[in-house]
């Protein structure tokens, strides 16, 4: 469809989409997608447009206003906006962009996680991949190709995952990431044994201090908390699928005694192991 907005240049087009009921329940889905060329003087300000917006800047510069904060965006950057809230953007020099308004059950969680860590103006770690993914969705509509909602959702997921991991990719070397993965594998394999921080740090070939910092950044929890969570997951499985005593489950899950296990279990789950075993959880 051709836009009739003021200061939108020719060869700009957009496409709207109504997702299926199933897509609204399960997937990320596009609401509107387009490729626009904006000329100097373009302004847009609105209280809400129920969706989230990703706008990848191809050429030129624009400004974005969220609340009282205004940012300048340039080619190669991606603007990520919560359009349920008031927002505005425009340009004094002109710009080109690929953009998509989308939503989905997990959209807000992704948005809040990404923006809380990196802000609304992003430098994608893989800008060419972001560009290709957005263009793929846009071209699907432009060419009137069959709409596969699961595939489009997968493409949007890939974009969001790239935005979410971009900072990690830049800050943590590949060798370090491999070391963290090997430490996690070690925990998953030997959680029932005594595992020390030094042991895990040695596996990752890092100092204990740096290992703890990187591990927390990669997983969202400390090595100790990850180990306890893994032990708890095994204990919960055995409580529901075996007739073992609580004491035996505690030992098989890596706890030194029943008392310590019961205390830790109630702290994490809000009930005793016996209560959990008889519950519908």
Order of alpha helices (4+ residues) and beta strands (2+ residues): beta-alpha-beta-beta-beta-beta-beta-beta-beta-alpha-beta-alpha-alpha-alpha-alpha-alpha-alpha-alpha-alpha-alpha
